[in-house]
Amino acid sequence: MATIMLIGASGQLGCDLKEALLYHNHSLIALTRDELDVTQKYVVDAVIQKSKVDLVINASAYTNVEQAEDDKEQAFLVNATAAQNIAKACRAVDIPLIHISTDYVFYKGSGPHAENDETCSLSVYGQSKLEGEGLILQEHNKAIIIRTSWLFGRYGNNFVKTMLKLSQSRDNVSVVCDQYGSPTPAHALAEAIVKMLDKIFAQDFNEYGIYHYSGMPYCNWADFARDIMYRAYNAHFCEKEVEVFDINSDEFKCKAKRPLDSRLSCERIKQVFDIDMPFWQDYIKEIIDYESTIS
């Protein structure tokens, strides 16, 4: 098995990746934000060169979409400059890099968006992630960028966990109904990345570049919330099924501009790696069960 360096090991996806890599018997160097400052190029260079790993997965990111609007410099430092640092370090020792990106790189046009569709973002978060993508592809010809969307899992903060918390204290919630996309289970994405490794390490592999991976079916945020509330009630996580009211984006006051249609086309990852998209409903119970043990 390969030796993998996982950067961002304590994040939402990082925690699931750590479990998946170890389960599939890969040797793992898992680094948290406190253990590796990705914004310091000389530190990144030294750590990657010294480790002698076979591949790096970068799951680190500045992900607070609202806060990024007021903290633009730090968002670009982590999502763009640090991504460039990692790509340069991987190129120097000639190892592949897998980098996680986002559906927020899209704003204009309707989905499902293919990897080569025109990108545009009106949020600092999306702009910083998009710049990071460009810098990685400019620096390293053995990089894979995986754009994903509406990520949720057992770890960290996410929409599913927020709705589950509200299900225990509210009779109703208001959720936007005019933003469409694809909920993606972090557990499923982690398993997909592990599956990709076998082909990446094949001698003749040369299919680097951008890929999309997201759950199915497509939905809007309000319908996503309804499904969560329904499953929470039926699992006896809450005493009543919370009603979800539809609102439009202009009624939801926020600083960052969200994509109205960030549905992703995932045909390329299916064709190259034989990876099917997960049904996100199948993973809600996993989160409910996990939250039940800690609540």
GUFI-522163 format. One record per residue (C-alpha): residue in one letter; x, y, z. Coordinates in steps of 0.1 Angstrom, whole numbers. Layout:
<r = A&xx = X&yy = Y&zz = Z>
...
This chain:
<r = M&xx = 0&yy = 0&zz = 0>
<r = A&xx = 10&yy = 36&zz = -5>
<r = T&xx = 21&yy = 62&zz = 20>
<r = I&xx = -2&yy = 92&zz = 19>
<r = M&xx = 1&yy = 126&zz = 35>
<r = L&xx = -32&yy = 140&zz = 45>
<r = I&xx = -32&yy = 178&zz = 51>
<r = G&xx = -62&yy = 191&zz = 70>
<r = A&xx = -67&yy = 159&zz = 89>
<r = S&xx = -89&yy = 174&zz = 116>
<r = G&xx = -115&yy = 189&zz = 93>
<r = Q&xx = -149&yy = 176&zz = 83>
<r = L&xx = -136&yy = 156&zz = 52>
<r = G&xx = -102&yy = 151&zz = 67>
<r = C&xx = -116&yy = 130&zz = 96>
<r = D&xx = -135&yy = 107&zz = 72>
<r = L&xx = -104&yy = 105&zz = 49>
<r = K&xx = -82&yy = 95&zz = 78>
<r = E&xx = -106&yy = 66&zz = 87>
<r = A&xx = -110&yy = 55&zz = 51>
<r = L&xx = -72&yy = 55&zz = 43>
<r = L&xx = -64&yy = 35&zz = 74>
<r = Y&xx = -92&yy = 11&zz = 68>
<r = H&xx = -78&yy = 3&zz = 34>
<r = N&xx = -44&yy = -3&zz = 49>
<r = H&xx = -26&yy = 28&zz = 35>
<r = S&xx = 3&yy = 42&zz = 55>
<r = L&xx = -7&yy = 76&zz = 67>
<r = I&xx = 9&yy = 109&zz = 77>
<r = A&xx = -21&yy = 129&zz = 90>
<r = L&xx = -14&yy = 166&zz = 97>
<r = T&xx = -37&yy = 191&zz = 113>
<r = R&xx = -37&yy = 228&zz = 110>
<r = D&xx = -16&yy = 230&zz = 142>
<r = E&xx = 9&yy = 206&zz = 129>
<r = L&xx = 15&yy = 221&zz = 95>
<r = D&xx = 11&yy = 258&zz = 87>
<r = V&xx = 4&yy = 255&zz = 49>
<r = T&xx = 8&yy = 293&zz = 45>
<r = Q&xx = 46&yy = 290&zz = 52>
<r = K&xx = 62&yy = 278&zz = 20>
<r = Y&xx = 95&yy = 268&zz = 35>
<r = V&xx = 77&yy = 247&zz = 61>
<r = V&xx = 56&yy = 229&zz = 35>
<r = D&xx = 86&yy = 223&zz = 13>
<r = A&xx = 106&yy = 208&zz = 42>
<r = V&xx = 78&yy = 186&zz = 55>
<r = I&xx = 68&yy = 171&zz = 21>
<r = Q&xx = 104&yy = 166&zz = 10>
<r = K&xx = 114&yy = 149&zz = 43>
<r = S&xx = 83&yy = 126&zz = 45>
<r = K&xx = 90&yy = 107&zz = 13>
<r = V&xx = 53&yy = 100&zz = 8>
<r = D&xx = 38&yy = 87&zz = -25>
<r = L&xx = 9&yy = 112&zz = -27>
<r = V&xx = -5&yy = 143&zz = -9>
<r = I&xx = -42&yy = 149&zz = -2>
<r = N&xx = -50&yy = 186&zz = 6>
<r = A&xx = -82&yy = 188&zz = 25>
<r = S&xx = -73&yy = 220&zz = 43>
<r = A&xx = -92&yy = 252&zz = 35>
<r = Y&xx = -107&yy = 284&zz = 48>
<r = T&xx = -144&yy = 274&zz = 47>
<r = N&xx = -163&yy = 300&zz = 66>
<r = V&xx = -181&yy = 315&zz = 37>
<r = E&xx = -196&yy = 345&zz = 56>
<r = Q&xx = -165&yy = 353&zz = 76>
<r = A&xx = -144&yy = 353&zz = 44>
<r = E&xx = -162&yy = 384&zz = 32>
<r = D&xx = -146&yy = 403&zz = 60>
<r = D&xx = -113&yy = 383&zz = 61>
<r = K&xx = -104&yy = 383&zz = 24>
<r = E&xx = -66&yy = 383&zz = 29>
<r = Q&xx = -67&yy = 352&zz = 51>
<r = A&xx = -91&yy = 334&zz = 29>
<r = F&xx = -69&yy = 339&zz = -2>
<r = L&xx = -38&yy = 331&zz = 19>
<r = V&xx = -52&yy = 297&zz = 29>
<r = N&xx = -72&yy = 288&zz = -2>
<r = A&xx = -49&yy = 301&zz = -29>
<r = T&xx = -14&yy = 308&zz = -17>
<r = A&xx = -12&yy = 278&zz = 5>
<r = A&xx = -26&yy = 256&zz = -22>
<r = Q&xx = 2&yy = 269&zz = -45>
<r = N&xx = 28&yy = 261&zz = -18>
<r = I&xx = 16&yy = 225&zz = -16>
<r = A&xx = 15&yy = 221&zz = -54>
<r = K&xx = 51&yy = 234&zz = -57>
<r = A&xx = 63&yy = 211&zz = -30>
<r = C&xx = 47&yy = 181&zz = -47>
<r = R&xx = 61&yy = 190&zz = -80>
<r = A&xx = 96&yy = 193&zz = -65>
<r = V&xx = 96&yy = 157&zz = -54>
<r = D&xx = 74&yy = 145&zz = -84>
<r = I&xx = 44&yy = 131&zz = -65>
<r = P&xx = 7&yy = 135&zz = -73>
<r = L&xx = -15&yy = 159&zz = -54>
<r = I&xx = -53&yy = 156&zz = -48>
<r = H&xx = -68&yy = 189&zz = -38>
<r = I&xx = -104&yy = 195&zz = -27>
<r = S&xx = -123&yy = 224&zz = -42>
<r = T&xx = -159&yy = 236&zz = -43>
<r = D&xx = -191&yy = 242&zz = -63>
<r = Y&xx = -188&yy = 279&zz = -53>
<r = V&xx = -165&yy = 285&zz = -83>
<r = F&xx = -198&yy = 286&zz = -103>
<r = Y&xx = -223&yy = 314&zz = -102>
<r = K&xx = -235&yy = 322&zz = -138>
<r = G&xx = -255&yy = 297&zz = -159>
<r = S&xx = -275&yy = 267&zz = -151>
<r = G&xx = -262&yy = 233&zz = -141>
<r = P&xx = -253&yy = 205&zz = -141>
<r = H&xx = -219&yy = 221&zz = -146>
<r = A&xx = -192&yy = 202&zz = -164>
<r = E&xx = -155&yy = 206&zz = -154>
<r = N&xx = -148&yy = 229&zz = -184>
<r = D&xx = -178&yy = 251&zz = -180>
<r = E&xx = -171&yy = 288&zz = -174>
<r = T&xx = -164&yy = 297&zz = -138>
<r = C&xx = -174&yy = 328&zz = -120>
<r = S&xx = -179&yy = 335&zz = -83>
<r = L&xx = -193&yy = 365&zz = -65>
<r = S&xx = -181&yy = 354&zz = -30>
<r = V&xx = -146&yy = 358&zz = -15>
<r = Y&xx = -147&yy = 321&zz = -6>
<r = G&xx = -155&yy = 310&zz = -41>
<r = Q&xx = -130&yy = 335&zz = -57>
<r = S&xx = -102&yy = 323&zz = -34>
<r = K&xx = -109&yy = 286&zz = -41>
<r = L&xx = -110&yy = 294&zz = -78>
<r = E&xx = -76&yy = 312&zz = -77>
<r = G&xx = -62&yy = 282&zz = -58>
<r = E&xx = -73&yy = 258&zz = -86>
<r = G&xx = -56&yy = 279&zz = -112>
<r = L&xx = -24&yy = 282&zz = -92>
<r = I&xx = -23&yy = 244&zz = -86>
<r = L&xx = -28&yy = 236&zz = -123>
<r = Q&xx = -2&yy = 262&zz = -132>
<r = E&xx = 24&yy = 247&zz = -108>
<r = H&xx = 20&yy = 210&zz = -111>
<r = N&xx = 11&yy = 186&zz = -139>
<r = K&xx = 3&yy = 157&zz = -116>
<r = A&xx = -26&yy = 174&zz = -97>
<r = I&xx = -62&yy = 163&zz = -94>
<r = I&xx = -87&yy = 188&zz = -82>
<r = I&xx = -120&yy = 175&zz = -69>
<r = R&xx = -149&yy = 200&zz = -68>
<r = T&xx = -176&yy = 189&zz = -44>
<r = S&xx = -208&yy = 205&zz = -30>
<r = W&xx = -229&yy = 208&zz = 1>
<r = L&xx = -206&yy = 185&zz = 21>
<r = F&xx = -220&yy = 169&zz = 52>
<r = G&xx = -207&yy = 142&zz = 76>
<r = R&xx = -203&yy = 132&zz = 112>
<r = Y&xx = -175&yy = 156&zz = 119>
<r = G&xx = -173&yy = 194&zz = 119>
<r = N&xx = -202&yy = 218&zz = 113>
<r = N&xx = -226&yy = 213&zz = 84>
<r = F&xx = -262&yy = 218&zz = 73>
<r = V&xx = -274&yy = 183&zz = 84>
<r = K&xx = -261&yy = 188&zz = 119>
<r = T&xx = -276&yy = 223&zz = 121>
<r = M&xx = -310&yy = 210&zz = 110>
<r = L&xx = -308&yy = 181&zz = 135>
<r = K&xx = -301&yy = 206&zz = 163>
<r = L&xx = -330&yy = 228&zz = 153>
<r = S&xx = -353&yy = 197&zz = 151>
<r = Q&xx = -350&yy = 194&zz = 189>
<r = S&xx = -359&yy = 230&zz = 197>
<r = R&xx = -381&yy = 244&zz = 169>
<r = D&xx = -416&yy = 238&zz = 155>
<r = N&xx = -406&yy = 252&zz = 121>
<r = V&xx = -376&yy = 266&zz = 101>
<r = S&xx = -373&yy = 288&zz = 70>
<r = V&xx = -349&yy = 276&zz = 43>
<r = V&xx = -341&yy = 289&zz = 9>
<r = C&xx = -358&yy = 271&zz = -20>
<r = D&xx = -342&yy = 288&zz = -50>
<r = Q&xx = -307&yy = 275&zz = -47>
<r = Y&xx = -301&yy = 241&zz = -63>
<r = G&xx = -272&yy = 217&zz = -59>
<r = S&xx = -261&yy = 183&zz = -46>
<r = P&xx = -257&yy = 172&zz = -10>
<r = T&xx = -225&yy = 152&zz = -7>
<r = P&xx = -217&yy = 127&zz = 21>
<r = A&xx = -181&yy = 132&zz = 33>
<r = H&xx = -179&yy = 95&zz = 41>
<r = A&xx = -187&yy = 86&zz = 5>
<r = L&xx = -163&yy = 112&zz = -9>
<r = A&xx = -135&yy = 98&zz = 13>
<r = E&xx = -142&yy = 63&zz = 0>
<r = A&xx = -142&yy = 76&zz = -36>
<r = I&xx = -108&yy = 92&zz = -31>
<r = V&xx = -94&yy = 60&zz = -17>
<r = K&xx = -107&yy = 41&zz = -48>
<r = M&xx = -91&yy = 67&zz = -71>
<r = L&xx = -56&yy = 60&zz = -56>
<r = D&xx = -53&yy = 25&zz = -73>
<r = K&xx = -57&yy = 40&zz = -107>
<r = I&xx = -35&yy = 71&zz = -99>
<r = F&xx = -7&yy = 48&zz = -89>
<r = A&xx = -10&yy = 27&zz = -121>
<r = Q&xx = 21&yy = 31&zz = -143>
<r = D&xx = 3&yy = 46&zz = -173>
<r = F&xx = -20&yy = 70&zz = -155>
<r = N&xx = -21&yy = 105&zz = -170>
<r = E&xx = -57&yy = 117&zz = -164>
<r = Y&xx = -49&yy = 146&zz = -141>
<r = G&xx = -70&yy = 178&zz = -139>
<r = I&xx = -104&yy = 187&zz = -126>
<r = Y&xx = -131&yy = 163&zz = -115>
<r = H&xx = -166&yy = 168&zz = -100>
<r = Y&xx = -180&yy = 146&zz = -73>
<r = S&xx = -214&yy = 151&zz = -55>
<r = G&xx = -243&yy = 132&zz = -42>
<r = M&xx = -276&yy = 125&zz = -60>
<r = P&xx = -304&yy = 134&zz = -65>
<r = Y&xx = -302&yy = 172&zz = -71>
<r = C&xx = -324&yy = 193&zz = -48>
<r = N&xx = -328&yy = 227&zz = -32>
<r = W&xx = -319&yy = 236&zz = 4>
<r = A&xx = -355&yy = 235&zz = 16>
<r = D&xx = -362&yy = 200&zz = 2>
<r = F&xx = -329&yy = 189&zz = 17>
<r = A&xx = -340&yy = 202&zz = 51>
<r = R&xx = -374&yy = 185&zz = 48>
<r = D&xx = -358&yy = 151&zz = 42>
<r = I&xx = -335&yy = 156&zz = 73>
<r = M&xx = -365&yy = 166&zz = 95>
<r = Y&xx = -385&yy = 137&zz = 82>
<r = R&xx = -358&yy = 112&zz = 90>
<r = A&xx = -350&yy = 128&zz = 123>
<r = Y&xx = -386&yy = 123&zz = 135>
<r = N&xx = -389&yy = 88&zz = 122>
<r = A&xx = -356&yy = 79&zz = 140>
<r = H&xx = -370&yy = 93&zz = 172>
<r = F&xx = -343&yy = 119&zz = 173>
<r = C&xx = -369&yy = 146&zz = 179>
<r = E&xx = -404&yy = 146&zz = 193>
<r = K&xx = -421&yy = 161&zz = 162>
<r = E&xx = -415&yy = 165&zz = 125>
<r = V&xx = -404&yy = 202&zz = 121>
<r = E&xx = -422&yy = 221&zz = 93>
<r = V&xx = -400&yy = 237&zz = 67>
<r = F&xx = -411&yy = 270&zz = 51>
<r = D&xx = -397&yy = 280&zz = 17>
<r = I&xx = -381&yy = 314&zz = 13>
<r = N&xx = -362&yy = 330&zz = -15>
<r = S&xx = -325&yy = 339&zz = -14>
<r = D&xx = -332&yy = 377&zz = -11>
<r = E&xx = -351&yy = 369&zz = 21>
<r = F&xx = -321&yy = 352&zz = 37>
<r = K&xx = -298&yy = 380&zz = 48>
<r = C&xx = -262&yy = 371&zz = 44>
<r = K&xx = -229&yy = 387&zz = 32>
<r = A&xx = -217&yy = 362&zz = 7>
<r = K&xx = -234&yy = 356&zz = -26>
<r = R&xx = -243&yy = 319&zz = -30>
<r = P&xx = -247&yy = 301&zz = -63>
<r = L&xx = -283&yy = 297&zz = -74>
<r = D&xx = -275&yy = 266&zz = -94>
<r = S&xx = -243&yy = 248&zz = -85>
<r = R&xx = -254&yy = 213&zz = -96>
<r = L&xx = -223&yy = 194&zz = -108>
<r = S&xx = -220&yy = 169&zz = -137>
<r = C&xx = -200&yy = 140&zz = -125>
<r = E&xx = -196&yy = 120&zz = -157>
<r = R&xx = -158&yy = 124&zz = -160>
<r = I&xx = -150&yy = 108&zz = -126>
<r = K&xx = -174&yy = 80&zz = -134>
<r = Q&xx = -157&yy = 73&zz = -168>
<r = V&xx = -121&yy = 76&zz = -156>
<r = F&xx = -123&yy = 60&zz = -122>
<r = D&xx = -155&yy = 39&zz = -124>
<r = I&xx = -170&yy = 58&zz = -95>
<r = D&xx = -208&yy = 61&zz = -91>
<r = M&xx = -224&yy = 90&zz = -73>
<r = P&xx = -238&yy = 83&zz = -38>
<r = F&xx = -275&yy = 87&zz = -29>
<r = W&xx = -272&yy = 113&zz = -1>
<r = Q&xx = -304&yy = 101&zz = 16>
<r = D&xx = -287&yy = 68&zz = 25>
<r = Y&xx = -262&yy = 87&zz = 47>
<r = I&xx = -285&yy = 109&zz = 68>
<r = K&xx = -291&yy = 81&zz = 93>
<r = E&xx = -254&yy = 78&zz = 98>
<r = I&xx = -253&yy = 114&zz = 111>
<r = I&xx = -285&yy = 110&zz = 132>
<r = D&xx = -270&yy = 79&zz = 148>
<r = Y&xx = -238&yy = 97&zz = 155>
<r = E&xx = -255&yy = 128&zz = 169>
<r = S&xx = -277&yy = 105&zz = 191>
<r = T&xx = -246&yy = 92&zz = 209>
<r = I&xx = -232&yy = 126&zz = 218>
<r = S&xx = -264&yy = 145&zz = 225>
